[in-house]
Amino acid sequence: MKCPYCGNPDTKVVDSRPVEEGLAIRRRRECDKCHKRFTTFEKIENSLLVVIKSDGTRESFDRNKRSEEHTSE
């Protein structure tokens, strides 16, 4: 993780704890060079898959909806 103060790429995690009912992690970090501390939050992003049809329209991906060509494998 790059230090936001001096740009040093080497930092260490000082403290780590779950937040938002365990859906994210809050980390206190310290820069190895300037020794300033900063906080980062790590959270999983759930992005939906979208299929772009040949006519340009978009629809949500449906795992159960596959062409016959792929179901015969």
C-alpha positions in Angstrom: 0.0 0.0 0.0 1.5 3.3 -1.1 1.8 6.0 1.6 -0.5 9.0 0.9 2.0 11.4 2.5 5.3 10.6 1.0 4.5 8.0 -1.8 6.6 5.3 -0.3 5.3 1.8 -1.4 6.4 0.1 1.8 3.9 0.3 4.7 3.0 -2.1 7.5 -0.3 -3.0 9.0 -0.4 -1.9 12.7 -4.0 -2.8 13.5 -6.8 -4.7 11.6 -10.4 -5.2 12.5 -13.7 -6.1 10.8 -16.3 -3.3 10.4 -19.8 -3.1 8.8 -20.9 -6.4 10.3 -17.8 -8.2 8.9 -18.4 -7.0 5.3 -15.3 -4.7 5.3 -11.9 -4.5 7.1 -10.4 -1.4 8.6 -6.6 -1.3 8.7 -4.3 1.1 10.4 -1.1 1.3 8.5 2.3 3.0 9.2 4.8 4.1 6.5 8.2 2.6 6.8 9.8 5.8 5.6 8.0 8.8 7.1 6.4 6.8 10.0 3.0 8.6 9.5 -0.1 6.5 10.1 -3.2 6.3 7.9 -6.4 4.2 7.7 -7.6 2.0 4.8 -10.9 0.2 4.3 -11.1 -2.9 2.3 -14.5 -4.0 1.0 -15.6 -6.6 -1.5 -17.4 -5.1 -4.5 -20.3 -7.2 -5.8 -20.6 -6.2 -9.4 -23.3 -7.7 -11.6 -22.4 -9.2 -14.9 -24.1 -7.7 -18.0 -24.5 -9.3 -21.4 -24.4 -7.0 -24.4 -26.5 -8.5 -27.1 -25.7 -8.3 -30.8 -28.3 -5.6 -31.3 -26.6 -3.5 -28.6 -29.2 -4.0 -25.8 -28.0 -5.1 -22.4 -29.4 -7.6 -19.9 -28.3 -9.1 -16.7 -26.2 -12.4 -17.0 -28.3 -15.5 -16.2 -26.1 -18.5 -15.5 -29.1 -20.8 -16.2 -29.7 -19.3 -19.6 -27.0 -20.8 -21.9 -27.1 -21.6 -25.6 -27.6 -25.2 -26.6 -24.0 -25.1 -28.0 -22.6 -24.8 -24.5 -25.0 -27.2 -22.7 -24.0 -30.2 -24.8 -20.4 -30.2 -23.4 
